[in-house]
Amino acid sequence: MLITLATVILLGVAAQAAPLPDVPAKDMVTMVDLGAKSCIPCKMMMPVMDAVEKDYAGKAAVLFIDVWENPDQSKKYGLRSIPTQIFYDRQGKEVFRHEGFFDKKSISDILDKLLAQ
């Protein structure tokens, strides 16, 4: 079998690229955090996101997209800075957007309000 440089590059990209989640999740309240695993404020969000994901498991979709690994997503979501958190209601309508670090209580307040609707 002949392996070309193009094949190696394609295989490497395919192996590194994680599948992107469906945003918003179908028929669920959804929060997506758009950032990068390497940016400082984004790193500060990681334990918050882990806690929120555990607290809302089965009730709301809590998702993360690394926009440095998936640069086309920045334009798709109209990002001006990272991290950016976007909240969607059950019908898939964007209802709130926040830029920068976001604390757990503030996130929970928004998710609880959307879940109560």
Secondary structure as GFF3:
##gff-version 3
##sequence-region A 1 117
A	DSSP	alpha_helix	5	16	.	.	.	ID=ss1
A	DSSP	beta_strand	29	35	.	.	.	ID=ss2
A	DSSP	alpha_helix	40	55	.	.	.	ID=ss3
A	DSSP	beta_strand	60	66	.	.	.	ID=ss4
A	DSSP	alpha_helix	72	76	.	.	.	ID=ss5
A	DSSP	beta_strand	84	88	.	.	.	ID=ss6
A	DSSP	beta_strand	94	99	.	.	.	ID=ss7
A	DSSP	alpha_helix	104	116	.	.	.	ID=ss8
###
